[in-house]
Amino acid sequence: MAFERTSHQAFFGASALVFAASVAVTITWCASMSAMGGIPMPGGWTMSMAWTRMCGQTWPGVAASFLGMWVVMMVAMMLPSLMPMLWRYRRAIGRTGETRLGRLTVLVGMGYFVVWTAFGLAAFPLGVTLAAIEMQWAALARAAPIAIGVVVLIAGALQFTAWKTHHLACCREAPGHGRTLHADLGTAWRHGMRLGLHCSYCSAGPTAILLVSGIMDLRTMAVMTAAITIERLAPAGERVARGIGAVAVGAGIFLIALAVGSG
């Protein structure tokens, strides 16, 4: 009992420290990016410096900086909803008599965030390419506010789909549901990656909103983090997800109307 209590305290203590550190680094990074400002674009919006190369920078350096920022930001945003999942995993394998709870739990977390790292690797060249096109074509840059509203609208509509419901259910299900969950390193890694895939698909809408509305905007991050956490942990997760979708659809329509009116 004493070992179990110490193990539980270590888990929650380490999780709290990782979360606090990731939040602190994210806030610092956002403040630094905000101090640099952005690039004013036709259409009355500002392009984030995350998608551009400043004087003296190389593209590999910019990519490495973005990826580091992305991983830390994902830890800060996803850890509140991931912690209960990791806790359920620890309890599931703990019942088998396994004592390597810490090592196995860390592997699950690493597998989970490797998936999010892969999504960051895919998002960076896409963002850079779109930024370059918008800087060269003023007409496309002027249409960006409308495009942002359309993305928000689609992200909201995605919350109502069976695809979203399926992946949300997979994120919320008990570890090992429908299959044997062995207490070994390989199974822990695969479980983390499987969980990361389901949760990244489930969070596709909020992530898209974050990317188009300002990747280093702390307010957007806080709202998306709250939305993701609530729909994963609330008793009626599906209804919560639809409610979030309704709000996003309304916000998308408002942004489109605002952009058309100002244009």
C-alpha positions as CSV (number, residue, x, y, z in Angstrom):
1,M,0.0,0.0,0.0
2,A,2.8,2.4,0.8
3,F,4.5,1.6,-2.5
4,E,1.3,2.2,-4.4
5,R,0.6,5.5,-2.6
6,T,4.2,6.6,-3.3
7,S,3.8,5.6,-7.0
8,H,0.6,7.5,-7.3
9,Q,2.1,10.6,-5.7
10,A,5.1,10.4,-8.1
11,F,2.8,10.1,-11.1
12,F,0.7,13.2,-10.3
13,G,3.8,15.2,-9.1
14,A,5.7,14.5,-12.3
15,S,2.7,15.2,-14.5
16,A,2.1,18.5,-12.7
17,L,5.8,19.5,-13.1
18,V,5.8,18.6,-16.8
19,F,2.5,20.5,-17.4
20,A,3.8,23.6,-15.5
21,A,7.1,23.6,-17.4
22,S,5.4,23.3,-20.8
23,V,2.9,26.1,-19.9
24,A,5.7,28.4,-18.8
25,V,7.8,27.7,-21.9
26,T,4.7,28.2,-24.2
27,I,3.9,31.5,-22.5
28,T,7.5,32.7,-22.9
29,W,7.6,31.6,-26.5
30,C,4.3,33.4,-27.3
31,A,5.5,36.5,-25.6
32,S,8.7,36.4,-27.7
33,M,6.8,35.9,-30.9
34,S,4.4,38.7,-30.0
35,A,7.3,41.1,-29.4
36,M,8.6,40.4,-32.9
37,G,5.2,41.3,-34.3
38,G,4.0,40.0,-37.6
39,I,3.7,40.8,-41.3
40,P,0.8,43.0,-42.2
41,M,-1.1,41.5,-45.1
42,P,-3.7,42.7,-47.6
43,G,-7.1,42.1,-46.1
44,G,-6.3,43.6,-42.7
45,W,-4.8,40.6,-41.0
46,T,-1.3,39.8,-39.8
47,M,0.8,36.8,-40.7
48,S,2.5,35.0,-37.9
49,M,6.3,35.0,-37.9
50,A,6.2,31.2,-37.2
51,W,5.8,30.7,-41.0
52,T,8.6,33.0,-42.2
53,R,12.3,33.1,-42.2
54,M,14.0,36.1,-40.7
55,C,17.3,37.6,-41.7
56,G,20.2,35.2,-40.7
57,Q,18.0,32.2,-40.3
58,T,18.1,29.0,-42.3
59,W,15.0,26.9,-43.2
60,P,16.3,23.9,-41.2
61,G,16.7,26.2,-38.2
62,V,13.3,27.7,-38.6
63,A,11.8,24.1,-38.9
64,A,13.6,22.9,-35.8
65,S,12.4,26.0,-33.8
66,F,8.8,25.5,-35.0
67,L,8.9,21.8,-34.1
68,G,10.3,22.5,-30.7
69,M,7.6,25.1,-30.1
70,W,4.9,22.7,-31.5
71,V,5.9,19.8,-29.2
72,V,6.0,22.0,-26.1
73,M,2.7,23.6,-27.0
74,M,1.0,20.2,-27.6
75,V,2.2,18.9,-24.2
76,A,0.7,22.0,-22.5
77,M,-2.6,21.6,-24.5
78,M,-3.0,17.8,-24.4
79,L,-1.6,16.8,-21.0
80,P,-4.8,17.8,-19.1
81,S,-6.9,15.3,-21.1
82,L,-4.0,12.8,-21.4
83,M,-3.4,12.5,-17.6
84,P,-6.6,10.6,-16.8
85,M,-5.9,8.2,-19.7
86,L,-2.4,7.5,-18.4
87,W,-3.8,7.1,-14.9
88,R,-6.3,4.4,-16.2
89,Y,-3.4,2.7,-18.0
90,R,-1.3,2.6,-14.9
91,R,-4.2,1.1,-12.9
92,A,-4.9,-1.5,-15.6
93,I,-1.3,-2.8,-15.8
94,G,-0.9,-2.4,-12.0
95,R,-3.6,-5.1,-11.5
96,T,-1.3,-7.6,-13.3
97,G,1.3,-7.2,-10.6
98,E,3.6,-5.2,-12.9
99,T,6.0,-2.9,-10.9
100,R,7.5,-0.9,-13.8
101,L,4.6,1.4,-13.8
102,G,6.7,4.6,-14.2
103,R,8.7,3.3,-17.2
104,L,5.7,1.9,-19.0
105,T,3.6,5.1,-18.4
106,V,6.4,7.3,-19.8
107,L,6.6,5.1,-22.9
108,V,2.9,5.5,-23.5
109,G,3.3,9.3,-23.2
110,M,6.2,9.3,-25.5
111,G,4.3,7.3,-28.1
112,Y,1.4,9.6,-27.8
113,F,3.5,12.8,-28.4
114,V,5.5,11.2,-31.2
115,V,2.2,11.1,-33.2
116,W,1.7,14.8,-32.4
117,T,5.3,15.5,-33.5
118,A,4.6,13.9,-36.8
119,F,1.6,16.1,-37.3
120,G,3.8,19.1,-36.6
121,L,6.3,17.9,-39.2
122,A,3.4,17.9,-41.7
123,A,1.9,21.2,-40.6
124,F,5.2,23.2,-41.0
125,P,5.8,22.8,-44.8
126,L,2.1,23.3,-45.4
127,G,2.0,26.5,-43.4
128,V,5.2,27.8,-45.0
129,T,3.9,27.1,-48.5
130,L,0.6,28.8,-47.9
131,A,2.4,31.8,-46.4
132,A,4.7,32.1,-49.4
133,I,1.7,32.0,-51.8
134,E,-0.2,34.6,-49.8
135,M,2.8,36.9,-49.8
136,Q,3.1,36.6,-53.6
137,W,-0.6,36.9,-54.5
138,A,-2.4,39.8,-52.9
139,A,-5.8,38.6,-54.0
140,L,-5.3,35.3,-52.1
141,A,-4.1,37.2,-49.1
142,R,-7.2,39.4,-49.1
143,A,-9.3,36.2,-49.2
144,A,-7.6,34.7,-46.1
145,P,-10.0,36.1,-43.6
146,I,-12.9,34.4,-45.4
147,A,-10.9,31.2,-45.7
148,I,-10.3,31.3,-41.9
149,G,-14.0,31.6,-41.3
150,V,-14.6,28.6,-43.7
151,V,-12.0,26.5,-41.8
152,V,-13.7,27.3,-38.5
153,L,-17.1,26.5,-39.9
154,I,-15.9,23.1,-41.3
155,A,-14.1,22.3,-38.0
156,G,-17.4,22.9,-36.2
157,A,-19.3,20.8,-38.6
158,L,-16.8,18.0,-38.1
159,Q,-17.9,17.8,-34.5
160,F,-21.2,16.3,-35.6
161,T,-19.8,13.5,-37.8
162,A,-19.7,9.8,-37.0
163,W,-16.0,10.0,-37.7
164,K,-15.6,12.4,-34.7
165,T,-17.8,10.3,-32.5
166,H,-15.8,7.1,-33.2
167,H,-12.4,8.7,-32.4
168,L,-13.7,10.5,-29.3
169,A,-15.1,7.1,-28.1
170,C,-11.6,5.5,-28.7
171,C,-10.0,8.3,-26.7
172,R,-12.4,7.8,-23.8
173,E,-12.5,4.0,-23.6
174,A,-10.7,2.0,-20.9
175,P,-7.2,0.7,-21.7
176,G,-7.1,-2.7,-23.4
177,H,-10.8,-2.6,-24.3
178,G,-11.5,-5.4,-26.7
179,R,-7.9,-6.6,-26.8
180,T,-5.2,-7.9,-24.4
181,L,-3.0,-5.2,-23.0
182,H,0.3,-6.8,-22.0
183,A,2.6,-5.0,-19.5
184,D,5.7,-4.8,-21.7
185,L,7.7,-2.0,-23.4
186,G,6.5,-2.7,-27.0
187,T,2.8,-2.9,-26.0
188,A,3.1,0.4,-24.0
189,W,4.7,2.2,-27.0
190,R,2.1,0.9,-29.4
191,H,-0.7,1.8,-27.0
192,G,0.6,5.3,-26.8
193,M,0.8,5.7,-30.5
194,R,-2.6,4.2,-31.0
195,L,-4.0,6.6,-28.4
196,G,-2.1,9.5,-30.1
197,L,-3.6,8.7,-33.5
198,H,-7.2,8.5,-32.2
199,C,-6.8,11.7,-30.1
200,S,-5.1,13.7,-32.9
201,Y,-7.9,12.7,-35.3
202,C,-10.5,13.6,-32.6
203,S,-8.8,17.0,-32.2
204,A,-8.5,17.7,-35.9
205,G,-11.1,20.4,-35.8
206,P,-9.7,22.3,-32.8
207,T,-6.2,21.9,-34.2
208,A,-7.2,23.4,-37.5
209,I,-8.8,26.3,-35.8
210,L,-5.6,26.9,-33.8
211,L,-3.4,26.8,-37.0
212,V,-5.5,29.3,-39.0
213,S,-6.4,31.7,-36.2
214,G,-3.0,32.2,-34.8
215,I,-0.7,29.3,-33.7
216,M,0.9,31.4,-31.0
217,D,-2.2,33.0,-29.7
218,L,-2.6,32.2,-26.0
219,R,-6.3,32.9,-25.9
220,T,-7.0,30.5,-28.7
221,M,-4.8,27.9,-27.1
222,A,-6.6,28.2,-23.8
223,V,-10.1,27.9,-25.5
224,M,-9.0,24.9,-27.6
225,T,-7.4,23.2,-24.6
226,A,-10.6,23.6,-22.6
227,A,-12.7,22.3,-25.4
228,I,-10.6,19.2,-26.0
229,T,-10.3,18.5,-22.2
230,I,-14.0,18.9,-21.5
231,E,-15.2,16.7,-24.4
232,R,-12.7,13.9,-23.4
233,L,-13.5,13.9,-19.6
234,A,-17.2,15.1,-19.3
235,P,-19.7,12.3,-18.7
236,A,-21.7,13.1,-21.8
237,G,-18.7,13.7,-24.1
238,E,-20.6,13.3,-27.4
239,R,-23.2,16.0,-26.5
240,V,-20.4,18.3,-25.3
241,A,-18.6,17.7,-28.6
242,R,-21.7,18.7,-30.5
243,G,-22.2,21.8,-28.4
244,I,-18.6,22.8,-29.1
245,G,-19.3,22.2,-32.8
246,A,-22.4,24.4,-32.7
247,V,-20.3,27.3,-31.2
248,A,-17.6,26.8,-33.8
249,V,-20.1,26.8,-36.6
250,G,-21.6,30.0,-35.3
251,A,-18.2,31.5,-35.0
252,G,-17.3,30.5,-38.5
253,I,-20.4,32.1,-40.0
254,F,-19.7,35.3,-38.0
255,L,-16.1,35.4,-39.2
256,I,-17.2,34.9,-42.8
257,A,-19.9,37.6,-42.6
258,L,-17.4,40.0,-40.9
259,A,-14.8,39.4,-43.6
260,V,-17.3,39.9,-46.4
261,G,-18.7,43.0,-44.8
262,S,-15.2,44.6,-44.4
263,G,-14.2,43.6,-47.8
